[in-house]
Amino acid sequence: MNDARRKEIANAITLLEGAKDLLEKCRDDEQEAFDNMSEGLQSSDRGQAIEANATSLGEAYDQVEEAINSLESIDNA
């Protein structure tokens, strides 16, 4: 792999790390919002939507982390 491609991959990893940090913050904020609701509100449509959002954000976080790991495993030969 040439230096230009190595730099592009390193840049992609940096961008993905930033996205991962944002997703983590959003996930944590959404989960905290859900956790701070009363049980009645947690059971409501709004509460269930917030919980689903937190779950989806967690899944997106995991997928970005997997993409980073894939990029980091590319052979730089």
N, C-alpha and C positions, 0 to 999 in steps of 0.2 A: 504494500500500500504506500502511495506516495505521501509526501508531507502535506500537500493541499487537502487530500481526503482525510488525513489524520486530524487536521485542524477543523475541518467541517464536522467531523464526528464529535470532536471535543466540544465544539460550539453547540451542537445538538444536545449533548449531555448536559451542558450548562443550562440551556434553555429548559430542558425537561426537569432538571433539579429545581429550577424556579417555579415551574408549573406544579411540581409535586408539593413544594412548600405552600403554595396558594391553596391547593386542594386540601392539604392537611388542616390548614387554618379554617377553611370553610366547613370542612367536615366536623372539626372540633366545635366550632361555633354553633352549627346546626344541632349537634348532639347535646350541647349544653342548653340550648333553647328548649329542646325536647325534655331533657332531664329536669329543668326548672319548672315545667308545667305541672299542674295538679293531675292526679290520675284521671279525673274526668276529662280534662282537656287533652291528655295524651290519647285517650280513647276516641276523641272526636276526629272528624275528617281532617281538620287542620293538623292535629297532633300526629296522625298517621302519615300525612304528607311530609311533615318535617322529619319524622323518623325514616321514611323512605328516601328522602333527600340525603340524609346523613349516610345511609347505607350505600346509595349510589355514588356519593362522593368518595366513600371509602374504597369502593370497587375501582373507581377511576384512578385513585391514588395508587392502588396495587398494580394496575395496568401500566401506569407511567413508570413505576419502580421496575417492573418487569422489562419495559422497553430500555430503560437505562442499563439494566444488567445485561441485556442482549447486546447493546452497543459496546459496553465495556469488555465483552467477551470476544469481540472481533479481533482476529489475529492481525497484528500490526506488522507482519512479515513483509 
